[in-house]
Amino acid sequence: HRVDNFTSPVTAYLEGDDIDFYTINCGSINTDFIPVSYVGYAVKEYENGNKDKKVNPGEGLYLDVKSYNNGLSAFLNVSVLLSTTSNYVTIVRNTGTMGNIYANEYHSLTDYDDTESGCSLMAGDYFGNAFKFSVASNCPSGAVLPFTLTFADSSGNSWTDNFSITVQ
């Protein structure tokens, strides 16, 4: 027997007078949710740069990224790994830390201020916390460099987000 007169999305199947099994329709689950997501980036040249704060062929750059906690819980001791599939990029320093990122807060590799307007990219002299990469001198202007950020916290959670930078 099937019982369908429930007001919630539950369907019960009866065997005699006992429920044999039931199904619950929970609706769709958003699998695209990223707990901590990429918000933006800033670069600063450290080698062969023209100080335009843009990515140009032949430059070595610091890369700072800003992230936001979209969730309702804190993520503690967040580490970030930078990777790319571009043959034009050599990553010199691919790891960084963002510390604890509480719900609805922003962090960058160089600044832990938790507000969007207060969280700076390339804050102060904290370039040692930023990623480092170089762009091949034969990289054409207009090339789009894809990057992946892999976030991990001290509880073993991990997730990824992607962004790209266009070479000027």
N, C-alpha and C positions, 0 to 999 in steps of 0.2 A: 504494500500500500504506500502511496505517496501522500504526504500532508503538505498542502500548499497555502494554508490560510494563516501563515505567519506574516506579520507586518514588517519584519526585518528580512534581509537577504539570506534567510536560512531555509533550506529544504530538508525535511526529515523523511526518512523511509522507515515504515513500520513493518515489523514481522510479528504478527499477532498483536499483542497490546504493548510490545516493547519497541523502542527505537533501535532498529538494526544498524543504521548509519545515517549520517547527515552530511550535507555539504553547506559550506558558507561561501557566499559570493562577497569577496572583499573589494570588488572593483579593480581598477587598474592600479598598478604600482609604478611610480616614476623611477625607472632605473637610470635616468640621466642625472639624478641629483648628485651634486658634488658638494660635500660638506665644507671644504675650504677651497675657494676658487680663485683663479688668477683675475686681477683687476687691471693692472697696468705695469709698465716698466719704465726705466730710465737708464741711459748709458752715459758713461764718461770715459773718454779715451785715456789710455795709459801708455800707449806705444804708437808711434807714427800717426798721431791724431792731428786734426786741424781745429780742435776745440769747438766744433759746431754742435756737439751733443747728439750727433746722428751717426748711424752706422755706414761707414764708407769702406771701399775695398782697401785692403792692406793694413787696416787698423787693428790694434789690440784694445779691448774694451772691458770695463767693469760693467756688469749688468745687475741692476737691482730690480726686484719684482715686488709688487704689492698684492696681497691676498686678503680675502674676506671670509669670515666664518659664517656660512649660510645656515648653520644648524642651530639647535637649541641647547647644545652641550659644549663644554670646553674641550679643546683638543690640547693635550699637554706635551711639551717638549717636541714640537713639530720640527721635523727636518725636511729638507727639500733637495731633490736631485734634479739636475738639469741635463737634458739629452737633446740630440738633434739627429736628423737623417741627412742633413746637407753635407755634401762634400766640400763646400766652400768654408765651413766652420771647423775650427779646432777649439775644443773646449779645454781651457787651461785649469780652471777650478770649477768643478761640477756640483759641489755640495754646499749647503748653507743651512742655517737654523733660523727659526722664527719664534722660538720660545713657546709660551702658552698663548693660545688664541682662544679667547672666550667668545661666547655666542654674540653675534652681531658686532664683532670687532674686526679692525683692520690691522695688519702687520706687514712690514717689509723686512728685507734682510738687514737693512741698516737702521731701522727705526721701529720701536715697539709701541709708539703712541697708538691708542686704540680707536681714534676717530678718523673718519675719512679725510677731513680737512687737516687734521693734525698729523696723520701718518705720512711722513715725507719719504720720498725716494731719494737715494744718495744723500742721506742725512749726515751732516757734519763730516768728520774724517773717518767714518766707519767703512771705508771701501774694502777693508780686509774681510768684511763679512759678505761682500757681494760676490756673485759669480764672475768669472773671467773667461773671455773667449777672444779669438782672433778671426778675422775674415781674410780669406785668400786675396792676394793682390789681383788675381785674374777673375775675381767675382764681378759679374756685370752689374752695372747700376740697374735698379729695378728688380733684381732677383729677390724672391721672397724666401726668407730663411725660417723654416719651421722648427719650433722648440716644444718640448714636452717637459712639464714639471710633474714630478712624482713626489707627493707629500706622504709623510708617515708620522705617526705619533707614538708615544710611549706605550699605548695600549695595543699596539699591533695593527691598527687601522691604517690603510693606505688607499690612495686615490690619485688620479691623474687629471691634468688639465693642459690644454694646448694653446699656444699663441704663435704669432709669427712677427718677424721684423723685416721691413723692406729696406734693401740696401739703396743708399742715395747716390 
